[in-house]
Amino acid sequence: MTALRRTFGPLAALAVAAGPSATSPAWAQAVAPRMETCPESLPAGTQCWSGRAESGAWWWYARPADWNGRLILHAHGGPRLGDPERDEPAEDLDRFSMMVAQGYAWAGSTYRRGGYGVRMAAEDTDQLRQIVWDRWGRPERTLLHGQSWGGNVAAKAAELYAVATDGRRNYDGVLLSSGVLGGGTRAYGFRADLRAVYQFYCRNHPRPDEAQYPLWQGLPQGETMPRTEIAARVRECTGVGRPVAERTPEQTARLRNILSVTGLEEDHLVAHLAWATNLFQDLVWKRLGGRNPFDNMGRTYRGSDDDRALNQGVERFAADPDAVAALAYDSDLSGDIILPTVTIHARYDPTVFVEHSAMYANTVGEAGRSNLLVQTFTTETEHSRLSAPQYVALLESLEAWIETGERPTPAGIAAACEALAPRMREPCRIDPGFYPQP
């Protein structure tokens, strides 16, 4: 344990400390499986179960009456910061019910605890695979699906657990949707910039009469700030949440500057600021031993009414190299994939920017594995759920790739999606000609 902490930092050490007991496997059942009432969106005849692994992770498993012999193992987004609850996976099951409607069994885990930890979540995802295989038998194929932050989790799980100790593959293919695929060291810097720029203009997070702290901490250790309070402070400073006609000229100017410099949209300002508050607090204090992974020392902020004043007055912070190394160990990706992998990302995703997919393509390319990656992009402005035929077209194309060895093309996936759209009564918005810059 000591050597691991010295080499990789507190994230790695914490991942070991949070692991299962030495006397039983992590996927041993702390709470026996029980049958559940499935979400109404699932096909008639689907059976659902829930349970809890000894690690602490709650899980759900659903299997349709016309099961096709395949399993989709789902890694959810977030990270969610509260304690895991039994019914949380049912929300993800409902969101991706189109997969069960295509005949797939589906399994999803809460992970053992809330908060950051990509390797922890990847381990819990793989442990759920073992739970399902042990109880219901090994399926013909097992596919990994990661959504949002869960895209980082699933990609990491594919790197760590694709092959069993006997040489057999645990997984057959990977689908990553709206994924945080740049890894932790590149995913959150823009939110650190947001904290700095917001505070320069608003001076209310923290307020002058409150305890002062470095903005990269999110919040001081042990303090809390609900999203409603963050929204109230944003409203006070910028008028966001009020009709435009009711905003003062000063609020309008501050909002214009914040959005122009950060590139964010008004509707998502509160959400990103909340992540830069509560997620940062979790990451810094609980996972990185109070050390700073963020750096804006060399950043030149542009787009404001007075860039010189902004750059001279904004709070500056330098990253701790050990914190960056720990975060990289936990969440950055090697690109050394061995499984056919398809991704989908909305061009105008307001939460996880589409450039993440381009960063992942570069990482995979540098590892010499581009032949195992196919990426698609849509014209949507959504993040949490894209149009249903797109997921189904990706799954069908991934299955055909596994079956035949013939790598699909974005144009072929788009054509398959268009064919599915009338039956599924949702549009297909894949743009096979688009590719983002990293």
Secondary structure, DSSP 8 states (H G I E B T S, - for coil): -HHHHHHH-HHHHHHHHTS--TTS-TTSEEEEEEEE---TTS-TT-EEEEEEETTS-EEEEEE-TT--SEEEEEE--S---S---TTHHHHHHHHTHHHHHTT-EEEEE--SSSS--HHHHHHHHHHHHHHHHHHH---SEEEEEEETHHHHHHHHHHHHHSB-TTS-BS-SEEEEES--TT-HHHHSHHHHHHHHHHHHHH--TT-TTS----GGGSS-TT----HHHHHHHHHHHH-TTS-GGGS-HHHHHHHHHHHHHH---GGGHHHHHHIIIIIHHIIIIIISTT------TT----SSS-HHHHHHHS------HHHHHHHHHHH-------S-EEEEEETT-SSS-THHHHHHHHHHHHTT-GGGEEEEEES---SS---HHHHHHHHHHHHHHHHH-----HHHHHHHHHHHHHHHTS---B-TT-----
